[in-house]
Amino acid sequence: MPDEQTPAHRSVVADIRANGPITFARFMEIALYGEHGYYSSLTTPGTDYATSPQMHPAFGALIAGYLFKAWQALDEPDSFHVIELGAGDGILAEDVLETISTGAHDDFADALVYHPLDIRPRGSTRPVDDFSEPTPVIGCVISNELIDAFPTHVFAIRNGEVLELFVDADHDSTLRFVEGHPSDGGITDRVGELAQYLPNTYRGEVNLAIRDWANDVSAFLQSGYILTIDYGHPRETLYHPGRSEGSLRCYQSHVLGQNPFRDVGRQDITSHVDFTEIDNALKSVGIEQMAPLQTQRDFLFDLGIGQYSEHLRRSTALGSREQYARRWMPELRALNSLTDTRGLGNFHVAQHRINAPNFDLLGLETSPVFPLPTLKRHHLEHLPYD
Ligand SMILES: C[S@@+](CC[C@H](N)C(=O)[O-])C[C@H]1O[C@@H](n2cnc3c(N)ncnc32)[C@H](O)[C@@H]1O
């Protein structure tokens, strides 16, 4: 018998008993978003993984600066809507709004209408379906670590052919992969051409839900920008022969695991984002790329994080050793984690636009629009580890 069958595990098995082997995307849907799924039951943010907004409010302050520049580029409309998809517990929204309310740009503060939306809302976020503005709007659609959380299909290469891995249950309900022909033509469309270059043992993921997201984005936005931050790579790097195990990852209590069939519904499951597909899916709905794909580190430096660090370093020199250890060291460590290329700094940032002029940040390293905020209680719980 598996160690313990969680309620979500039992839901998966019931689905398989009723329908036969299911796609991994269906498994993920139940494991993450079903009645007993991980995101349906999540109560304490940051228990299993820590995201950039949870690390330091500088992230929200710099995104607020980005939004300010986007608003200016659009000729400062009276209403500027920010739709944050997958807003989770709403920390980014809170930090952006607090930054803007304490900043010196009243016209921008008056124009901004922020919509923190999530399919499994928690804290201050609202259900996506509750979005009640007459669409499309002028503004920005933003997301941080949304697309890696979409249910994905899993494929395998066998003698140059693309097969799909389905999830089946043994008589004792142990879950395992079984191979079959792809359930959706989109899988072969995405990776068919690459198959000849990939080794026979290769396993990877195809995120078909990116197309639905692109349709939603285009329905939301009449004109404006799309800012997408996540971990992942351009397609040729993501589906590289050297990554033959794919990119499925599970997180529980900050421990990285590889077995999605363990503790179903109690661990997060993610896969790396195919950023080429983001470009293609948005292009297919009339949305164009605005800037080359950047690392989060470069993006935040362009928005002025270097000056925040400098400001903190100068402050550390003024106080006592005790003040340094208690007050400044946590600030510096949390701030630095946003650009550390061994983690969050190596995430990628994609910028797109629709009916909106280019505002290229690349290599600008501007002064931040808003002053550096300090850690709040909701960030302190997520301090990075040594
Ligand atoms: C890894 S969490 C990231 C939360 C937050 N953005 C952050 O950075 O802390 C992913 C979030 O995306 C949400 N989500 C997944 N699919 C979604 C969809 N199609 N629309 C809106 N939210 C979605 C999940 O419920 C979850 O809250």
The ligand as an SDF file (V2000), in Angstrom:
LIG
                    3D

 27 29  0  0  0  0  0  0  0  0999 V2000
    2.8250   29.3740   -6.9960 C   0  0  0  0  0  0  0  0  0  0  0  0
    1.3690   30.2490   -6.6000 S   0  0  0  0  0  0  0  0  0  0  0  0
    1.9580   31.9190   -6.7820 C   0  0  0  0  0  0  0  0  0  0  0  0
    1.2220   32.8980   -5.9210 C   0  0  0  0  0  0  0  0  0  0  0  0
    1.6890   34.3550   -6.0210 C   0  0  0  0  0  0  0  0  0  0  0  0
    1.6410   34.8660   -7.3680 N   0  0  0  0  0  0  0  0  0  0  0  0
    3.0820   34.5500   -5.4570 C   0  0  0  0  0  0  0  0  0  0  0  0
    3.9730   34.9070   -6.2170 O   0  0  0  0  0  0  0  0  0  0  0  0
    3.2750   34.3310   -4.2440 O   0  0  0  0  0  0  0  0  0  0  0  0
    0.3420   30.0080   -8.0350 C   0  0  0  0  0  0  0  0  0  0  0  0
   -1.0520   30.5780   -7.8910 C   0  0  0  0  0  0  0  0  0  0  0  0
   -1.7100   30.5540   -9.1640 O   0  0  0  0  0  0  0  0  0  0  0  0
   -3.0830   30.2240   -8.9590 C   0  0  0  0  0  0  0  0  0  0  0  0
   -3.6360   29.7720  -10.2450 N   0  0  0  0  0  0  0  0  0  0  0  0
   -3.3800   28.6260  -10.9030 C   0  0  0  0  0  0  0  0  0  0  0  0
   -4.0520   28.5870  -12.0760 N   0  0  0  0  0  0  0  0  0  0  0  0
   -4.7250   29.7600  -12.1820 C   0  0  0  0  0  0  0  0  0  0  0  0
   -5.5630   30.3330  -13.1730 C   0  0  0  0  0  0  0  0  0  0  0  0
   -5.8560   29.6700  -14.3060 N   0  0  0  0  0  0  0  0  0  0  0  0
   -6.0610   31.5530  -12.9650 N   0  0  0  0  0  0  0  0  0  0  0  0
   -5.7790   32.2340  -11.8210 C   0  0  0  0  0  0  0  0  0  0  0  0
   -5.0000   31.7460  -10.8350 N   0  0  0  0  0  0  0  0  0  0  0  0
   -4.4680   30.5170  -11.0150 C   0  0  0  0  0  0  0  0  0  0  0  0
   -3.0330   29.2010   -7.8510 C   0  0  0  0  0  0  0  0  0  0  0  0
   -4.2740   29.0440   -7.2050 O   0  0  0  0  0  0  0  0  0  0  0  0
   -1.9470   29.8000   -6.9360 C   0  0  0  0  0  0  0  0  0  0  0  0
   -2.4940   30.6640   -5.9820 O   0  0  0  0  0  0  0  0  0  0  0  0
  1  2  1  0
  2  3  1  0
  2 10  1  0
  3  4  1  0
  4  5  1  0
  5  6  1  0
  5  7  1  0
  7  8  2  0
  7  9  1  0
 10 11  1  0
 11 12  1  0
 11 26  1  0
 12 13  1  0
 13 14  1  0
 13 24  1  0
 14 15  1  0
 14 23  1  0
 15 16  2  0
 16 17  1  0
 17 18  1  0
 17 23  2  0
 18 19  1  0
 18 20  2  0
 20 21  1  0
 21 22  2  0
 22 23  1  0
 24 25  1  0
 24 26  1  0
 26 27  1  0
M  CHG  2   2   1   9  -1
M  END
$$$$
